[in-house]
Amino acid sequence: MKKAGIAIICAAFIVIMGTGFAFAANAAQSAPMVPMVDSATGGGRTIAETFADYEDYGISYERKADGSDNMGNIYYNGQPVKTFIDEKNDGSFRIFSSANGGEITVSAVYDANGNLTGVKPHR
C-alpha cells in the first residue's frame, strides 16, 4: 500500500511537471515580440524620437505602415538592421529588433564621457 501511494505521488508529480514544461514552451512560442527593451527611463519619448538621436550616424527608423510606433524597422545607411544595441557607460541599455529583420546588428558607440560618437555595424 505504501509503495502504491509513493508511485501515485511520483506519477502526479511527473504529470504536473510535464504540463508546466509544455505550458512554458507554448507560452514562449506564442509570446509577442517586444520591439524595444529599455533599462533607462524613456522620458516619454517615442521610439521614433529616440532613434532621431542616431540619424547623424546613418540610422533611420521607419514606423509600421499603420503609423503606430511599435514594431517598426531600423536601417543603417539604408540596410535593414536585425538588432540595434545601445549600451551606455552607466550600464543602461536599449535593444531594438526590427519587425522585418535584417542581416546586421548595429551598436551605439560612446566616448569616455558618455557622449554618443557614432555607431558600429556587426555582421
C-alpha positions, -999 to +999 in steps of 0.1 A: +000+000+000+028+024+009+046+017-025+014+023-044+009+057-026+045+067-035+040+056-071+008+077-074+026+107-059+055+103-083+032+099-113+012+130-103+045+150-099+056+139-134+023+149-149+023+183-132+059+189-142+053+178-178+022+201-180+043+230-166+071+225-192+046+222-220+028+254-209+061+272-207+072+261-242+039+270-257+040+305-240+075+311-253+064+303-289+033+324-288+047+354-269+045+386-289+078+401-300+088+431-278+102+458-300+124+476-276+138+468-242+149+499-223+166+497-189+166+535-187+136+557-183+123+566-217+114+601-206+081+597-225+098+596-259+085+575-287+108+550-305+109+573-335+120+602-313+147+580-296+161+570-330+163+606-342+194+608-319+213+584-342+203+600-376+237+618-379+253+583-379+233+567-407+205+553-385+168+557-396+136+544-381+105+535-401+072+532-383+047+505-391+025+511-422-004+518-399+016+547-384+020+532-349+053+535-332+055+498-323+073+471-343+088+493-369+121+488-388+155+503-383+180+509-411+218+517-412+227+536-443+196+521-460+204+485-450+178+467-428+191+462-392+182+430-374+192+443-339+202+477-326+220+478-292+226+510-273+246+503-241+257+534-223+286+538-200+264+539-169+251+504-177+217+514-190+208+499-224+182+497-252+178+468-276+156+471-306+147+443-331+133+453-364+099+439-373+111+427-408+145+416-396+178+423-413+213+408-416+233+432-395+235+443-358+244+478-350+258+492-317+259+527-304+295+540-296+302+563-267+333+581-256+347+580-220+324+610-211+293+592-222+288+612-254+274+594-284+302+594-310+288+570-336+275+536-344+293+503-353+278+477-376+285+440-369+279+411-393 
